[in-house]
């Protein structure tokens, strides 16, 4: 039995390969995103249906901003002038979005990123899952 245990441990480690975000993936952050669900450190999940606001993210040369937008039925967006500026930092397990303003300083580590979704985990261990925003199209 003691000879089989190391074999199973190696299989488990190979099977649990982490999905890492690369520098080549970072351009996927650009665009409109809506929150899909939040997973808390205790394992509880909060799911979101229709969202009254979405996030617009713009990234260029590892610096960017995030802005809350409210989609309208005519295809336009209402927004405030408030933006959250961030920089992308390489960290040991990939990349993190580093936000800093007069009141706070925090990081969200990118754990997944592709053309249709992304996920970040904050310093408290809360994971936020986003999906690409698809505007509602009303036939005329």
N, C-alpha and C positions, 0 to 999 in steps of 0.2 A: 504494500500500500504506500509506503514512504517513497518508493521509486516512481509511482504514478503521479503523485502530487505535483512535483516540479513540471511535469509534462502539461498538466491541466492549467497550471499558473501561466505558463508560456502561451498556451492557446487562448486563455482569457485576455492576456495583454495584447496579443495580436488582433483579437476580435474587437477590442475596445479602442481601436485606432481613432484618435480625435480628428474631427473635421477642422482643419486649420485654415485661417484666412491668409491669403498671400497679398503682397503689394499689388499684383496684377488684378486682384479682385476689387480693390478699393474704389474704382470708378463706378461700380454698381451702386454705391451709396447715393449718387446724384439722382434726384427726382422726388416724387411724391410717395409717401409711405403712410400706412395706417396701422395702428397697433392691433395685433391679433389676440395675444394673450400674455399674461404675466405669470411667472412661476416663482413662488416665494421659497425661501430656504427650507421651510418646513414641508415642502412638497405640495402645498395648496396652490390651486390654479384659479386665476380670474380670467374668464374669456370675455371678449368684446364682440358685439354684433356690429350694428351700424355706428359709425363714429361721427359726431358732429364736427370734429376737427381732425386734420391730418398734419403730418410733418412734411415740410419741404426741406430737403438737404441739398446743399451745393458744396462741392469739394473741388479744390484746385491746388495742386502742388502741396498736398498734406495740410492745407489750411481750409477751413470751411465755416459754414454757419447752418443753423437749424432754425426754422421759422414755423410757427403754427399758422395753419390756413383753414378756412371754412369754405368747403366747396358749395357752389350755388348750382341750381338746376339749369341755368343757362350756360354752364361750362366754365364760368369765371370763378374767381376765388376772392373772398374777403380776408383781410389780414390786418394785423396791427404792425406797428413799426418795431416791435420787440424781436430781437434775434439772440440766439445763443451761439456765440463764436466758439469754435473748437479747433484743435490741431490734432493730427494723427501722430501717434508715437508708437514706435516699435517696442514691444514688450516681450518678455521671455516666451509667452505662449501665443504670439501673433501681433496684433495691433490693437491700440486703444484710442478712443476718442477722449481727448483731455479738454474739459471745459473749465474756464476760469473767468470770473467776473469780480466786481467789487465785494460781493457778498459771500461767494463760495468758490470752491475749487474741487472738482471731482473728475473721476475717470469712469468710462464704460468700456469694458474689453469686448471686442468683436469676437463672437464665438462661431457665428455662421454668417456667410454673405454670398449671395448669388444674384442673378438678375431679377428674381421674383420675391426674395425674402432675405431678411437678416435678423440676427439676434445679438443682443449685448447683455452682459452681466455687470452689475454695478458693484461697488465696494462692499455693500451689505449682503451680496449674494443673491439679489433679486434679478431674474432673467426676464428680459422684455423681448417678445417675438413680434416682428413687423412683417407685413406683406405689402407688395407693391399696390398702390392705390389705383383702382379702376373706376373712373367716373361713371355715374349712372347715366345711361343713355335713354332718353325718353323719345319714343318714335313720334314723328309728326304727321 
